[in-house]
């Protein structure tokens, strides 16, 4: 079954169950890693349950000034980096994909939200017409890394992680697009070619305040 979302066609691959972590002005892009401090007891339990049950966590964008969870979210499995004496956690979530969440039929809301979602099959092909745009975006991203990551070893690690167009586009979206609503627009685009075109228009318009 083919589904259209905001004019973009994508193919749901399969359904899965997700633990939902709604956060204001936070988006999670595929192939990026998000560090998170976990303080609330219900979310500490969610992290522990996710690891015990091998359930993915969907990091859900909530616009500032709103309580409305948005349905397209990046998801991944949590890794606990530090457990503090007071029980709070530092975790990493490495995004392995995107899901279209069924927010109308939640499976649970207590102590945390559980929902089904359809894993989104993205079109990762880069059309020839976008190759020059992609190269330009890549150069801008590398320049940003050299300017904003002072440690040379960390620069090398970061740049080695950019193994292909998906990684470059996701990193560019996460770090150089400072407007969170624009980030969410990018999350909703499931074609790499269309994402490159979107980012290139932002770059040319001067709307990237983080470049």
ZIBEL-V691030 format. One line per field, one symbol per residue. ss: DSSP state (H for helix, E for strand, C for the rest). psi: psi as a letter, one per 30 degrees, with the letter a starting at -180 (. if undefined). A space follows every 50 residues. Layout:
# ZIBEL-V691030
ss=???
psi=???
This chain:
# ZIBEL-V691030
ss=CEEEECCEEEEEEEEEEEEEEEEECCCCCCCCEEEEEECCHHHHHHHHHH HHHCCEEEEEEECCCCCCECCEEEEEEEEEEEECCCCCEEEEEEEEEEEE ECCCCCCECCCCEEEEEEEEECECCCCHHHHHHHHHHHHHHHHHHHHHCC CHHHHHHHHHCCCCHHHHHHHHHHHHCCCHHHHHHHHCCCEHHHHHHHHH HHHHHCCCCCC
psi=kkkkjhgkkljkelllkkkkjkkkhkkjkkglkjkkkjekeefeeeeeee eefhklkkjkkjkkglgjkkfkkklakkkkekjlfgfllklkjjkfalkj kjffikflfkflkklllkkkjljgkjlefgeeeeeeeeeeeeeeefffjf keeeeeeeeffifaeeeeeeeeeeffjfjeeeeeeeefkgkeeeeeeeee eeeffgfjfg.
